[in-house]
Structure formats: structure tokens, C-alpha cells
Amino acid sequence: MQGTSDHLLARLRFRHLQLISQIERTGSLSKASEALSLTQPALSKALKEVEEMLGFALFTRSARGLEKTPQGSVVIHGANLLLQELSHVQQEAQAAGPEGKVAGVLRLGAPAYLAVSLLPQIIAHLTGSKPSLIVHLREDNVPNLFKGLLHGELDALITVYSPEVPAEANQKELCFEKFAEEDYAVIGPAGHPLARARSVPWERLASEPWIMTGRPSLARLFIEQSFLRAGAIPPGPLCETNSPVTNANLVAAGVGLSCVPGSTMREAERTSAVRRIHVVPPPPVVALGLVYRAAAASHPRISLLQDAIEHVKRKESR
């Protein structure tokens, strides 16, 4: 096995990875050759060379064009990760400069609502250390963040996590480290009659106007599952947004009810315009944690992020 790996390393080039990635992206040799400024015969020859090195076909021809073989799918996924990492290494080297004042560049993903609670403290620790770590933050819904992580566009996530969310993820490919829990809560305007009730069944909420985050957000999944478990049909939203914080502001304005993370609810309650509705059974409590690819477990970027999280946890426990 070692001899095979050494032979592959001696012959395979990043240019080969770029070729097969472009073929997979375009679905045809003609389009890929045009994108790469190569002749189609030259590209065909290069693809044949790669397949001979590996010992199996990466693509098969069909009426729809070129399609990945099962083995090809594994190789192309790995090729895309390596190409992403090569670009990232260049960015880190440029950021470090000749004096090495920067430890690296961390591509971090998180739901936007965490920007009003946990995330600022973690980023402050990362950027304030010596040498500092530059953080490129992507705020998005949880399913999109998992896609970015799996495709090598992100190094790590700080996020709520549910097994149903990363449907395409190979769980063995990811590491998850829980460091807290996040509850979800149904909220309504402070003057809403249900805000004064001791307990409210989900069936009663089905006829109310709702504000929801758009699919495939985690909060949307939770709210719909909660209605279904109670034997009620999930209502269609009166308004859809991309942010739980926006949802809370719309609730405060009297637009309707919403289901938001507990940290968002507690921040909104400070205005006295929003109240929690005590629905029975309550929405789920989910894990909040650090997620990264298993292959990157020993990378210094991940270690620095783990240290920052531990620092913030210790600070909050005092």
C-alpha cells in the first residue's frame, strides 16, 4: 500500500486534480477543455493518464454526458478539498508575512444569530492572541454551512447541530465537539393573549400567523417537526426571513409568532416587546459545538479555535 501511495505521489500533479475537478464541474470534455484553454484531445489524454495512475475509471459516458463513477466521486471530492487547501495555504503564507506576525487564516462558519452572543468573544480571543489569527467569517443557515465545510470552503463551524441537518455528510468525515446546549423557544408579542397562558398546545398555535426562517434552516425544521409530533399540520408562514434576530424584531412589531434560539429570545425579551409562549411540549434542546473535518483535526487552526472556545467557557463560568 505504501509503495502504491509513493508511486501516485511521484506522478500525480495538482494540474491533474484541476483537470478532473473541471470535468466534473462542467460535465463534458469540450466545456472543460475550453475552460482550461486546452484542446479536447490533450484533455482526454490527461484524463486517461490519471485513470491509469489510479487503476480505475473516474467517469463514464451517458446520454447526459460524463458522469462520475462511485470511485471517481471519492477521488473528485478529495481533489476539490486539496485544491481548496492549496489556495488557503497561499493566503495564509501571504498573511503571515516575512516576520510571521499572523498565525494563519481561519475560515469559520456560524449561524448569524450567534453574533449577538458567543461568537464575538471567541473571535476577539483569536484575533487578539500573539501571533494573531485572521478570521474570515461566513454567516449562513446550518445546512449551507455544513456543505461549505464538506466541500473545503470552510475550516470549521461553531453551530447548533442536529443529525438530520447534514444529510449528505459522511459522519465519519466530521468531528463534533459539544461545548454547550441551545434551547429553542416560541415567542409572541408581549400583549398577545397566549403570552399570559401557563401552557399552550401546539394545535392551538396552528391557527396563528407565523414568522419563520426559510428552508432549509434548522429552526424551520424544528418548528415543523414539533407541529407534526403533536398531530397538527405545520402552518404556512406569513413572513419568511433568513435570520432569527429579524424574526424576533418582527414579533416585537406584532407581525406574528416565531420559534427562535433561546439566546435570541433572551436578548429580545430585554425590550419588553416580546414574551415567551409556554408551549407544551417545548421545542427541542440541541447541541452547540465545534465541527470540523476529521482530516484537519491536528491542524494548528483547529487547535487555536479549540483554545479560544475553552477560554470563553472558563470566562463565562466564573
Disulfide bonds with the S-S distance in Angstrom:
none
